[in-house]
Amino acid sequence: MHCACPTSSSFLLLPPFNTIRAQVLQIGANDPVLPTTGITVSYQMVENTDAGLIADAYFSTWISYAPKIFPGYQPLVNGKVVGLTGNGLSGTMTYDALSKSWIATGIPAFPPVTGTSTDVMTDPLGGPNRTPYLTANVTVKNTAGTTLATTSTVVPVAFGGCCSCHLDVAVANGFPRTPDGSFKAMGKLHGQNSSKIDLSLLDPDGDGVGGPIRCSECHLDPAMGETVAPGFANVHPNYTILPGATFTKADVKTSTMTFSQVLHNFHSGNAKVLAMKPDINTNCYACHPGNGIECYRGVMKSDGYTCVSCHGTLAVRASSGQTAQPWNAATLPSCNKPAKGVTGSCHSSTQYPDGGGWASSFEGKYINNRGHKGSILCTTCHGAPHADAPAQTAKDNVQNLALQGSARALGKCSVCHPKKSTSWGVPAHTRGGAVLP
């Protein structure tokens, strides 16, 4: 589940940026074929519309302030909402030979107010509930424009839980319980650490107003698609420091710590934080994403596993070095073992080997891995991370139910192999190119 900020007028953790990945299987012969030419694959967001996002009180702040956070970027082009990669709420997906899938990155999805029962996420700023589990329809057509196949997938995006706590911190520090108050409070507290930098006094474009800033400009966050932090001065060469600051431009430099490190290490070890939120070491939903939404909703949760079972507590994540290499296969769980620093056993490496994958500096062996003769993505049969089939949310199970009449991971052989078994079984996986029983 992608985290989004309710407003973008002061500081930004992550921009609107969801990614859809789809595999196309041509069924007919004994084994399916993965076509790479002669077709187009497109996506269409259902709950989000250009007009709806433009009118949204929160998303409109992204439209207004995004060009300041990302100089040169225009989030609105000819009345259409456009994400950081140029993709909008609908469009054509691009084939990626590495993953053998069709991909659309950077879709500017945002949790809307629909007025329906799907509005289950509370608004930390006191507005109406919103829908976090969005839908995208995916369509495959041939060159003549004839529709060959359709499906739908969940595009999850919700507000992080940080707001709720930080609004209380703002009040405790003499600021109003507003996003701007939170920005000023967080800036003040940031100025009390070794950096000396009060974030709220950084003016990126010289208009005399502090913010908006992006935390990952100084603290590397691989989720931003960057391998190094770009540096505040490099992104905003004309920035100024507002009056009252006790720091200079010489102090504004790139940190040696990742964004994950500074957040997790601070919250797991600060006495004031632990006094305010004594369960924060095990309550991941204080931040990820919170507000009544649990992004972890798959079969592993149904089996009794928690976030901590695979990733460890906040303290373990900090002490084991997970946060120094965030979003990295070296520190993330795999099917066979939990995350670095966490003890326990997982699936058999014989039945669920880590074969067919590829090296990547972002994400782990579940996302970047293929099984079943090295062609089929783990996610194609098993579902998205944290929503592995059968998921607890009905939307996540729509495709598998349509294909095999069961919400379980795809395992009915005849779905892909005509005239084969119509019974559900444990899907085959690969190791070194061999198909396992």
Secondary structure, DSSP 8 states (H G I E B T S, - for coil): -EEE-S--SSEESS-S-EEEEE---B-SSSS-B---SSEEEEEEESS--HHHHHH-TTHHHHHHHHHHHSTT--SEETTEE--TTS--SEEE-EEETTTTEEEEEEE-------SSTT--B--TTS---B--EEEEEEEEEETT--EEEEEEEEEEEEE-THHHHHHHHHHHTT--SSHHHHHHHHHHHHTTSTT---GGGEETTSSSS---EEGGGTS--GGGT-SS---HHHH-TT-EE-TT-S--GGG----SS-HHHHHHHHHHH-HHHHHH-TTTTT-GGGTSSBTTB-S--SHHHHTT--HHHHH--HHHHHHTTGGGSTTBTTTS--SSS-STT-----S-TTTS---S----SSB-TTTT-EEHHHHEEHHHHH-STTS-SS-SSGGGGHHHHHHHSSSSSS-BGGGTSTTS--SB-----EETTEE--
